[in-house]
């Protein structure tokens, strides 16, 4: 599969998941749009939202190799592609980078090539993923700092 076809397939897969009719239930029967709406209202439940996102995308009716695509997109091991996508999507949603209005655009397909919401979402996902990597590195760095002695 060439890169252009892969991008189109990923875009179609994400678009289907974000539409209200996608309805792939996560735990508790929540679809991906419902998971994102809940994440906006309850950012304190970040990990549960990531888990529900993963459950929703794993139940999608697509044969596209979603995990593999996002593993390459985020430069993570293949088995972590879905988790990286969901963590970035939830982060972008909670931070306000991916707004309700932007999410709603996915419900209205556009026939104009290059004018759809996918490019903005992918940029938001990259920014959110980089932010999460930076936070993880900062947290790791503070754990390994030597403790100054009180002399």
N, C-alpha and C positions, 0 to 999 in steps of 0.2 A: 504494500500500500504506500503510495507516495505521500509526501508531506502535505500537499494541497488537499488530497482526499482525506488524510487523517484530520486535518484542521476542520474540514467541512463535517466530517463524521462526529468529531468532538463537539462542534458547535450545535449540531442537530441533537446530539444526545443530551447536552446541557439544557438546551432550549426545551426539549420534551420534559425533562425533569422539573424545570422551573414553571411550567404552565400548570394552571389549576387542574387541568384534565389529566395530568400525568398521574397524580394520585397514588404513586407507589408508597404504600404505608411504611413508616418506620415503626419503632416500638410505640405502642399505644395507638397505632393506626395513623400516625401523622405523615403526610406527604412532605416532600422537600419544601414547598412554599410555606406549609404550616410550621415546619421546623424553623425556618428563617424568621417568620413572624414572631414565633415564641422567643427566639434568640434576641430579637430587638427589644422585646418586653422584659426578658429575664436574662440579662447578660451574665448574671452570677451563676447560671447553669450551663456555662460554656461547654464543659466536658460532656454533659448529657446531650447537648445539642449536636456536638460533633458525632457522638455515637449514633444518635437518631438519624443524622445526615447519612452516615455510612450505611445504616440499615436501609434507608430509603433508596440510595443509589444502587445498592447491591440487589434490590428487588426490581430494578427497572427492566423493561422488556426489550433491551437492546443487545445486539451481539457485538457492539463496538468494544474493543479492549480498553475500557475506561481506565482501569488501574495502570495498565502499561503506558497509556498516553500521558497521564498525569505524573507518573513516576519520571518519565523523560522530561516533561514540562517543568517539574520542580526539582529535578536532579536528586531523586531519592530512590531507595531500593524499590523494585517493582511491587512487592507486597505492601509497601507504604503509600502507593499512589493515591488510593481512595482516602486514606486518613489525611494525607497532605492536602488534598483538594478540599475535604470537609473542614479541616482546621482553618485553611485560608478563607474559605467561603464564610464560615461562622465569624472569623475575625473581621473580614471586610464588612459583614452585616452589622456586627456589634459596634464597630468603629464609625459606622455611618458612611463608609466609602461606597457600599452597595446599598442604596436606599430602597425604600418601598416603591417609590416611583419607578426606579430602574428595574426592579423585579417585575412590576406590573407590565412593563414594556414587552416582556417575554410572552405575555398572554396575547399580544397583538402582533402576529407575524407581519413582516415587511417584505415586499417584493423587490425593494430597491437594494441591489447588491452594494455592500459597503456602508449601508446606513443603519444596520441593525445594532443591537445592544451588545453583541458578543465581544467586540474589541475592547470596549470599556470594561466589561466584566473581567476579561482576561488580564487587563492591566491592573485592575483592583486586586485580583487574586495574586498576581506576582508581588505587588506592594505588600499585601497582607502576609504572604509567605515570608518575604524578606524581613518584615517587622517581627514575626514570630521567631525566625532564626536568630535575629539580633537579641531579642529578649531572652531566648534560651542560652545564648552565648554569654550575655550579661549575668544571668543567674548562675551559670556554671563558673564564670570568672569570680564571682563574689564568694562562692563556696571554697574556691581553692586559694583565696588570698590568705597570706600568713597573718596570724594574730599578733599584734604588737604587744610586747611584754610591758608591764607597768613597773618600770624601775626608777 
